[in-house]
Amino acid sequence: MTGRFLASHMPLSDDGAALRLKDDDDVAVALRPLAPNDVVRFGTLAITLADSIPSGHKFATRPIAAGALIHKYGQMIGRASASIDTGRHVHVHNVEGVRGRGDLAESPA
Amino acid sequence: MSNSSQTSGATFKGYRRANGTIGVRNHVLVLPSVMCANHVVDLIGRKVPDVVTVNHPTGCAQVGTDFEQTKRTMAGFAANPNVGAVLVVGLGCETNESKALAAEIAARGQRVEVIGIQECGGTTETIARGIALARSLLDEVAAHERTDCPVSALVVGTECGGSDGFSGITANPALGFASDRVVAEGGTVILAELPELVGAEHLLAARASEPVAAKLYELIDRVEARARAMHVDIRFGNPTQGNMAGGLTTIEEKSLGAAYKGGSSELREVVEYAERPSERGLVVMDTPGQDIEQLTGMVAGGAQVVVFTTGRGTPTGCPIAPVIKVATNTSMFERMRENMDINAGAILDGTRTLEQVGDEIFGWIVEAANGREPAAETLGFHDFAINRIGPSF
């Protein structure tokens, strides 16, 4: 892996083990399986992983409060259903969708 | 040769049809107008293996927009320029009356014959007449020859299935790069699977005129209205369990990755399922995310070539159109080598750039138009399904 970017717009971690789709995203994507206590560095930002992160899965690059919107690609991908610490696995156990939530629609009276 | 810095003036050898469309294959299609004719169609196909046959569970006791959509899909699929001639096989009492379907196919400028099982007096006689007609149609289309055609004649369907956390990083952006090249050549690109644009629609709308953006928002709202009417979370079925195992968490996340397939050009038109685009350039078609219904809808809308990205590994192919498979990651590409054509995982490995893989996809599109068979075509994939929007009565 050479350079700090993948495809000229996606910032890679210093060792190429992860990437963010946009600089300011709340999550980064593991490009290979990562283990607890692995340290992922994006320049001056150092993230110590708290969970195993399978390849292609996401981890938090900053603390995310319960109920907060989560961003990837610089866009909203869902809402935290629990508070998420930096370095934790971000997936269906702590994120819910905001769109397509017909289950939240009010029943006809 | 080229008129602008973006246009290469690339050409391919295609089949110029009488109605002005251009095919990349020269099939004879045997099509049941109703599921009651499936078995006869299969038996004709067994005796005349050079024809292409499809089966489906539709064509009877359907009403309203659901019936219209089924008929539009069959007529559009049969009139796809990759088909040189069509034999419709009906029963005789079906809602989707076989002679009316054949008339609709003929009205689109396609060569068509039609037979009915009741009119022929049973299975054996229908098969005998069907075999004779199929052989004679094969002789007719054998006279068609490939000639030089511009890439601007291509309608390229884009699709992602079995997506994973790498789809929106490697294969879909690389396909988007190829889509931009097709559009720059004056061709057409179909972006579909509307549920997989929920959460990304604003990015497309920002590249569309006001009426086109309004139609896109209307269709996206239709998807979410269906979820509200059923009181379900879309996430119950999409993303799928396999998508989630691959790292995708919500429909919004899946959509933002999926939307890359269409590239970055202006969104020119939004069309209904199986409707032929009237504009060139980037077009959105209203299809479900279900792979086979989407594939059938895009080909019924005129797509001659399809590019299909996959992370988990999806082997699907269309009976009348080449479907080029792009793997999002090297490990699946190697594990399912026989089903894949291009490895976009090379972008992650650092061995190729996104632009190089995008150029490879564009090159494959032109080669497939020239007759090169992608894996799904060589393996004989045959998938066909019509999207139903109402119940059977």
Interface residues (C-beta under 8 A of the other chain):
Chain A: M1 T2 L6 A7 S8 M10 G16 L19 L21 V29 L31 P54 S55 G56 H57 K58 K72 Y73 Q75 M76 I77 G78 V90 H91 V92 V95 E96 G97 V98 R99 G100 R101 G102 D103 L104 A105 S107
Chain B: D164 G165 F166 G168 I169 P173 P195 V198 G199 A200 L203 V223 E224 R226 A227 R228 A229 M230 H231 V232 D233 I234 R235 M244 G246 G247 T249 T250 I251 E252 E253 L256 G257 G311 N329 I347 L348 G350 T353 L354 E355
